[in-house]
């Protein structure tokens, strides 16, 4: 168990406001309190963060890989460990390893790996995101069209049986490949159902929202667009408050002006939150890799197939936050919430996303220039300096 200590000497963003002159008290992996430094017990260990910003850890609901590992290519416990560790170095304290469209065998191995990671409490592991194979070939993106197929009874039985055993459960589906009744069954089993990789019209999408779908996968990408006489999934996502939307803020997947328009238009309570859609390149000097036996190239911050199709993203969550703050012009507090509080709300994770008494002690210490000083998961420093040496008196 992690003992008690207090992080002092910085500014604390609790998910609502920045607090000065306060300390964040951690006890046994959870946040015990945020209180004025003057009210700290004299017996508690004090760790001085030297003017850093203490903020909630980032939550990424769409992570295909990192540290040289792609979940599709290494669907095992060690693969998940490597992915989680790689992203912790960029501020992500909870993530959902994401399996894109693949064979039934690979899906079974990935779910087994998720069950093992959940049982062993791998630091940073939140659950699995199954992105496909029940999508639309018309909006396949980088997914292998030969592997895309409708949801069948055996698939549904497998998914329902495994729900609850591998942590949080998120699945991306297209209306073209499933029925509203399938969505309801999956939601009842414990899945968050996200709509994506679809060319469906608004009138065909709305029954799936009524059936329980509550999320949209990488808004604007691989989906029917909003037009003057047809809202598409983009229009439904922005107008329907039931839907939360993941968004890749790397400057390639969505134009900054479009992001600004979407943020202004989005109806609540559902929010737009940040995802990386990161591939195995994060934390490495890889110049390419294989996905479903197709070569992916890394050039100029982009990952593409040979025909130029974007194949995931070459970005980490801290860089997404910087992009949202510096290029989209969002207040830092909003950019931080888009990477922490809003994804936690979207997935229904009540113990993460903000800093308050009783919450998991998943937090970051950033320099004022937003470079990373330290990452803490459940109160344990997993990257950077833990500040225990030379603590303030």
N, C-alpha and C positions, 0 to 999 in steps of 0.2 A: 504494500500500500504506500502511496505517496503521502508524506507527512505534511505538516502545516508550514506555510511560508507566506510572506506578503510581498507583492511587487510594488515598489514605490519609486518615486523620483521621475515620473512621467505623466503623460496625459492619458486618461482612460476613456475610451469610447464604449459605452455600455450597450449600444444598439439604438440609442435615442439621442444622447447628448455627450459631448466631451466634458469630462470632469477634471479639474485641476486640484492639486493639493490632497488627492485621495490615494488610497492604497487598495489593491485587489488581493483579498485573502483567499488562498487555496488550501483546501483540507481534503485529504484522501481522494484526490482526483476530481473534486468538484469545487465550485466557487462557494465559499462560505459567506462572503460579504464584500461590499465595496463601501468603505467608510473613510472619513477624514484621517489623515496620517496621525493627527494628534490623539485620535481615539484608539490607536493600535495598542495592544498589550505589549508591555516591555519584554515579555518572554518570547515573542514570536520572532522567527528568523526573518530579517528584512533583506530583500534583494533589490538593489538600486539599478533601474534600467537606464539611467544616465540621459534623461530627457527624451526617451523613446515614446512612441505611441503604442498603448496597449489596446488591442482591438480583438474582436471575435475572430476565431479561425475561419478560414474559407471552407465552403461546402460545394463540391463539384459533383453534379448528378450525371455527368456524361464524360467519362474518361476511358478511352479505348486502350491507352497504354502509357508507358513512361519508363525511363531507366533502361531503354533498349528492349523492353518487353511489350508485345502486343497481346492482349488477352486472347484473341482468336488464335494466335500462334503458340501461346503457352498457357492453356487454360488449366492451371494447377495452383496449388497453394503458394509455392515459391514465386510464381508469376504475379499473383495478387500482392504478396509482400513487397516485391520489387516496385510495382506500380505505386503503391501507397507511399513507400519510402521516397521515391523520386519526387513525388508531388509535395511531400512535406517540406522539401527544401525550397519550395516556392509558396509556402503559406497555406496549403490545403491540409486541413486537419480531419476532414471526413470526405470520402468520395465513394462513388458507385462505379466500380469497374464495369465497362460496357462491352457487351458482346454484340457485334454487328452480325448481320445475316450470315449464317454458316450452316453446316450439316447438323443433323439430329445428334450425331455422336459428339461433335464439338460442343453443342449446347449442353448435353448431359455432363460432359467433363467440366464445363465452366460452372454449372450449378453445383456439382459436387465440390469444386474448389471453393465456391462461395460458402457452402455449408461448413467446410473445414475452417475457412477464415473467420466465420462468425463464431464458431465453437472455440477457436483459439484466441479470439479477441485481438486480431491483428490490428496494431495501431493505425488508425485512419480508415479502416474498412467500415463502410456503412451498410452496404448491401449491393445487389446486382441490378444493372440496367440491361434488359434484353431488348436490343434495337433490331427488330426483325426476327424471323424472315417473313412475317405476315404483313407485307407492304405492297405498294403498287409499283409494277415495273416501269410505268410511265414516269414516275418520280423516284427512280432508283438511286440517284446520286452515285456514290461509289460502291453501292452494294451490288454484288454479283447477281445479275438477273436470272441466271440459271438456278439459283438457290432460293429465290423468292417464291413463295407459295401460300395458298390460303391456310388459315387455321383449321385443323381437322380435330376430330373428337379425341384422338390419341394425344395431340398436342395440348388440348385443353385439360385432359385428365392429368398429364404430367405436370403442367404448370400449377394446377390446383393442389396436387399432392405435395409439391415442393414448397409452396408458399409458407412463410413463417419459419423456415428452417435456415435461410441464408441471409437474414437481416431484412432491411428495407427492400421492397420489391417494386421495380419500375419496369414497365414494358411499353415499347412504342409499337403501335399498330396503325394500319391504314383501313378506312372503311371498306375499301375494295376487297379486302381479304378476310374480314371478320363480320360478325353480325352484332347488332346492339345487345342481343341476349348474351353473346360471348363476353362482351365488355362487362355487363352486369355480374356475370359469374366470376370473372377475374377480380373485379372490385370487391365483391363479397368475400373472396378468398384472401384478400389483403393486398392486392396489387394497386399501385397508382398507374392508371392507364393514360398514356400520352399519345396524342394523334400526330402522325408525321409520315413523311414519304408517301404522300397521297395527292392525287389529282382531283379529288372529289369536289363537287359543288357544295355551296353552303347548305342547300336544302337537304343534301344527303349526309352532311356532317352533323347537323343539329341533333338528330336522334341519338347519336353516339355520346354527345354531351349529356343529354337527358338520361342516358343509360349509365352514366357515372364517369366518363372520361373527364379528367380534370387538368390536363396539361397538354402543351404543344411542344414538340421536339424541334430544336434549333430554328426558331421563327425566321421566316422568309426563305429558308433553304429547303429544297426538295419538297415543295408543297404548292398547291394551287394558289395563285396570287390574287390580290384584290384588284378588281377592275370596276369600271363605272356601273356595269349592270350585273356583275357577278362578284360577290364578296370573297369567294374562295376560303380556304382555311385561314389565310392571313386576316381577312376581314372578320371572320367569326372569332378568331383568337383575340383581336383587339376590342371587339364590341361586347364579347361575352365575359362578364365578371367571374364566371365559374372557372375560367381557364387561366392557369399560370403558364408562362412561356419562357423556355430557355432561349438564350441568345448568345451567339459567339461574337465577342467584341474584339476582333483582331484586325479590322480594317480591310479584310478581304472578303469575308462571308457576307457582310452587310455594310453598306455605305454609311458613314457617320451621319449624314443628313437623314437617311431613312431611319436610323436608330433614334434620332431626336424626335422625328415625327411619331414613331411608334410609342415612345415613352409618353409623349403628350396625349396620344389618343387612347392609350390602354385604359379600359374600364376595370374597376376593382369589384370585389376584393382581391381577385387574382392579380399577380404582379409579373413583371418581366424580371428575370434573374439571369445571372451570368453562368455560362458553361464554357468549358474549354474545347470539348470534343477532341482532346489531345490524343496524339498517337505516341508510338514508342520513342520518338526522337527527343522527348523532353528529358533534359539532364544528360544528353549525350551529344557526340559529334557525328552521329549517323547521317549519312547523305541519302539514304533510301532504305526501303524494306519491302517485303512481300506481303500482300494482303489477298487472300484467296488465290494465291499463285499469280497475282498480277503485281508488277513492279510499281512502287510509289516513289516519286522523286521529291527531294527536299531542295527547294531553291527560293532564295529571297524571302523567307518567312512563310512560304506556301508549301503545301504538300499536294501533289497532283498525280493522277494517272498519266499515262503517255499521251492521252488525248486532251489533257488540260483540265479534266474534271477534278474539282477539289476533293481531296481524300482525307477528311478530318482536318485538324488544325495543328499548327506548330507553335502553340502558345500555352503558357501557364496562367494560373488564376491571378497571381499578383500582377502580371502584365496586362491582363484583362481589366483589372481594377484601375491601373494607371491609365489605360486607354480611355476608359469611361470617364475618368476625372479630368485628364489632360486634353483629350481630343473631342470628347462629346460635351465636355463642359459641366458635368454633374458635380454638385457639392461632394466633397470627400465622404461625408456621412452617407449619402445616397449610394455612391459607388461601393462603399464597404458593405452596406446592407444588401446590395444586389448580389454580393458574393458570399453572404452569410445568412442573414435573417430571412431573406425572401426564398432562397432554395430550401431552407429548413421548414418554412411554412408550407411550401409547395408539396413537400414529401410527407408532411405531418409529423416531423421530428421535433418533439416539444422540449428536448433537453439540450438543443444546440442552436446556434445562430445569434446569440446575444450573451452578454455578460451580466448575470444576475444571480442572486443567492439560489443555490440548488441546481444551477445549470452545470453541464460538464465543463471542466476547466480546459477547454480547447481554445487556445488564444495565441496571438502573435504579438511580438514586439517589433515595431517598424521604426526606422529612422524618420525624421521629418521629411526627407526626400522620398519616402516610401520604399526604400530598400529594406530588406529583411534582416533583422538582427537575431530573432529566435522564433521557433515554433514549439508550442507546448500542446501535447495531446493527453487528455485526462491528467493534467498537472505535471506530466513528465516532459522534460525538454528533449525533443527528438531531432532538433536541428539548431545549430548556433550555440550561443552562450547562455547558460542557465542563470547567470548573474549571481550565483551563490558565493563566488569568491569576491572578496573586497566589498562585502555588503555594507550598506549604510549603517551607522551606529544607531 
